[in-house]
Amino acid sequence: MTLESAISDLQHTLGSSRTASNWRLMTRNQLAAVREALSDERFASWDGWLAARSSGSDRERQQLLARITALGTGLLDRLDTDRVASEVRRLLHDVEHYRQKMHDLVYDSVSMEIGGSE
């Protein structure tokens, strides 16, 4: 599963009725899918001017993985679904921000190989 589809599935789950008895379980499973997709997303290390950005992105990815794990661990025990949904949305926003930064990094590396715009 790609990161984009995992994010989309989690957003769909967050938008569904929180009164369903299995909402927390579905959310936890979708968080696990996002964590797995994020874990599988690795890019080669870039040299030169992209090295600092790529290592910073890798650190951010590790922090996101830790946050997903921490949130998913206690999710089934929490009763306040509105607060859980808010925390998951905040986390999802950060994951989408990370994904956009990675797309920008890939674009910049391709632009450098082709010669950039003049």
Secondary structure, DSSP 8 states (H G I E B T S, - for coil): --HHHHHHHHHHHHHS-TTSTTHHHHHHHHHHHHHHHHHH-------GGGHHHHHHHHHHHHHHHHHHHHHHHTGGG---HHHHHHHHHHHHHHHHHHHHHHHHHHHHHHHHHHT---
